[in-house]
């Protein structure tokens, strides 16, 4: 009986870890697009092309993100702001935005 419960818990934990891994891939793609935007000026187009591609849609779905056109526009807007994901997710940045 306990082996079955342990197996279910392990499977659920594995799924959660896989989703976090794919979310990290999305964050890396955003950082790459921001770097392209600073270097070449085409970051939003790069992330849009990636998010609309078959592989991009698959990664977004595995990360738990619905790959709709609204999502693509949000990714493009985020890249357009030019704030790297590590900075955008930091506590200091969120406090600064709340104060503004």
C-alpha positions in Angstrom: 0.0 0.0 0.0 2.7 2.5 0.9 4.7 1.6 -2.2 1.9 2.7 -4.3 1.6 6.1 -2.5 5.4 6.5 -2.7 5.2 5.8 -6.4 2.5 8.4 -7.0 4.4 11.0 -4.9 7.6 10.3 -6.9 5.8 10.6 -10.2 4.2 13.9 -9.1 7.6 15.2 -8.0 9.2 14.2 -11.2 6.6 16.0 -13.2 7.1 19.2 -11.1 10.8 19.0 -11.7 10.3 18.6 -15.4 8.0 21.6 -15.6 10.6 23.7 -13.7 13.3 22.6 -16.1 11.2 23.7 -19.1 10.4 27.0 -17.4 14.1 27.5 -17.1 14.5 26.9 -20.8 11.8 29.6 -21.5 13.7 32.1 -19.2 17.0 31.3 -21.1 15.2 31.9 -24.4 14.0 35.3 -23.1 17.6 36.2 -21.9 18.9 35.2 -25.4 16.3 37.4 -27.1 17.2 40.3 -24.8 20.8 39.9 -25.7 19.9 39.8 -29.4 17.8 42.9 -28.9 20.8 44.8 -27.4 23.2 43.6 -30.0 21.2 43.5 -33.2 17.9 45.2 -32.3 15.7 42.3 -33.3 14.9 40.6 -29.9 11.1 40.8 -29.9 11.0 39.2 -33.4 13.4 36.5 -32.3 11.3 35.5 -29.3 8.1 35.7 -31.4 9.6 33.4 -34.1 10.8 30.9 -31.4 7.5 31.0 -29.5 5.5 30.4 -32.7 7.8 27.5 -33.8 6.9 23.9 -33.2 9.7 23.5 -30.7 8.9 26.7 -28.9 5.2 25.8 -28.6 6.2 22.4 -27.2 8.6 24.0 -24.6 6.0 26.5 -23.6 3.4 23.8 -23.1 5.8 21.6 -21.1 6.5 24.7 -18.9 2.8 25.0 -18.2 2.4 28.1 -20.4 -0.4 28.2 -23.0 1.3 29.1 -26.3 -1.4 31.6 -27.5 -0.9 34.7 -29.5 -1.5 36.7 -26.3 1.4 34.8 -24.7 3.7 35.6 -27.7 2.8 39.3 -27.5 3.6 39.2 -23.7 7.0 37.6 -24.4 7.7 40.2 -27.1 6.8 43.1 -24.7 9.0 41.6 -22.0 11.9 41.4 -24.4 11.2 44.9 -25.6 11.7 46.2 -22.0 15.2 44.9 -22.0 15.2 43.8 -18.3 17.0 40.4 -17.9 15.0 37.7 -16.3 17.3 37.4 -13.3 16.8 41.1 -12.5 13.1 41.0 -13.2 12.5 38.1 -10.9 14.6 39.6 -8.0 13.0 41.0 -4.9 14.7 44.4 -5.3 13.2 44.9 -8.7 9.7 43.9 -7.5 10.0 46.3 -4.6 11.1 49.1 -6.9 8.2 48.6 -9.2 5.8 48.5 -6.3 7.2 51.8 -5.1 6.9 53.4 -8.5 
